[in-house]
Amino acid sequence: MIMTLEQTIEILPDHRLELALPVELPVGRARVELTITPEMEGSKVKTESAFGCLHHFANPSKISGEEGAWARAVQEKYAKD
């Protein structure tokens, strides 16, 4: 079984971690990887929509030709001579 778990935990003053897993695991040996990434207080992750992120590459003179471009390309590629 491979499980990826991502959660915010508190590191105690004596450098111990207390972690409760949200699922029961089978008894036995397991390889565990732990990655600690500091979380800055008050920091917020900036998220943006991908919509419009490439608008500065647009060529206004070609916008009118975009309608039906995919259909024309497929027709040209698979047209029988």
Buried (B, 14 or more C-beta within 10 A) or exposed (E): EEEEEEEEEEEEEEEEEEEEEEEEEEEEEEEEEEEEEEEEEEEEEEEEEEEEEEEEEEEEEEEEEEEEEEEEEEEEEEEEE
